C-alpha cells in the first residue's frame, strides 16, 4: 500500500453558498452599491437602443414600404336607427379615420375621438343608419391611407341594455347551464355507491376524457379569440398566462387540501372540492360564451349553446361526486360542491352579456382550460394511473377516456 499523501477534495454542503440565517443586515453603503450594480446593465441597454435608433437601425432601412395600420373592433351596439362601433387602434402609429361604408354605400359618421386615433387609443364610431332587424350588414372603415378595416353584423338585432330584467335573465341562463345540470349529475351518487371497482375505474377514466376534451376545446376557442385582439395585446400570451397560472394555482390548492385533509375520507372530500373549483372555473368560460352570444343578438345560437351545455354539464356533476362515492357526505356539503362547480356560469353570463371585453374573455377561457387540465391531471394521477391501476385495467382506462371524449364530441355536434 502506498504511503503517498492524498489530496482529498473538501466536502461542500448544498447550502454552503447560502448566507447564514443570522447574517448581519446589509449596510446602507452596500445597498447603494447593489442598486448601482442592478441599474448599470439597464443604463447600458438604454444606450445600445439609443445608438441603434440614431444609426437608423445599423444602417438598414427599417421603415415599412407601406403604412402598417390595424384596428381591433370591439362591441357593436345596435339601437333603433343607430349603430355604434367600438374600436381600438392596435397599429404602431396613429390612424386617421377617413370614411365609413355600409353595404358599399358611404355613410356619415361621428367619432368620439375625432378623426385621428392614437396608438392603443379607442373610439366609438356612431352611425345614424336605419338598420332592419334580421338583415346582415357589412361595414368598412377607411383610413387616410385607404386601408380598409372591415366588420360585419350577421343578424341585426337590438343590443340588450343593462337592467334588472336583463341581469335576471342572464342569472337564469347561468342557473340552467351551471348549477342545475351539475346538481343533477351529482344525483348519480347513490348509484355510484353500489358499483364495482372496474365500473368505478371506467367512470373515473371517462371523467378524465371529458375534462381533457373540455380543456382542448376551451384552449382552441381562447386562441381563436386571441387572434382578434391585435398584436399589441399579445393574445396568445394571455392564453398562456391563464392556463399556466390556473394550473399552478389549483395544484397549490390541491396540495394544501391534501396536507390538511386528515384521514382518507377527509382527503377524498378535499379532492372533490378541488374538482368542483376546477369545473367551476371552466363553467365561468361557458357562461361567458353564452352571454356573449345573446349580447350580439344571436339568440338562436345562445339557445343551442344552453341546451348543449345542459347536456354536457350533467357529466361534470358526476366527476365531482366520484371521489366521495364510497363515503356518506351530507346534503349540505353536496350542495356546496354543486354551487362551487355551477355558480360561476352565472358570473360568466353577466360578463359576457353586459361587459364585452375581448381580453377578459380570452383570459376567462384560458382560466377554464387550465382548470380542467389540472383537474384531469389530478384525477388521473390519484385515481386512474396510480400505481398498479394502469397495469390492472389498461383496456378499461383506454375505453373510458375515449368514451368520455366521444360523449362531448357528439354533444359538440349538437351545440355547434
Buried (B, 14 or more C-beta within 10 A) or exposed (E): EEEEEEEEEEEEEEEEEEEEEEEEEEEEEEEEEEEEEEEEEEEEEEEEEEEEEEEEEEEEEEEEEEBEBBBBBBBBBBEEEBBBBBBBBBBEEEBBBEBBBBEEEEBEBEBEBEEBBEEEBBBBBBBEBEBEEEEEBEBBBBBBEEBEBEBEBEBBBEBBEEEEEBBEBBBEBBBBBBBBBBBBBBEBBEEBBEBEEEBBBBBBBBBBBBBBBBBBBBBEBBBEBBEBBBBBBBBBEBBBBBBEBBBEBBBEBBEEBBEEBEEEBBBBBBBBBBBBBBBBBBBBBBBBBBBBBBBBBBEEBBBBBBBBBBBBBBBBBBBBBBBBBEBEBEEEBBEBBBBBBBBBBBBBBBBBBBBBEBBBBBBBBBBBBBBBBBBBBBBBEBBBBEEEBBEEBEEBBEBBBBBBBBBBEEBEEEBE
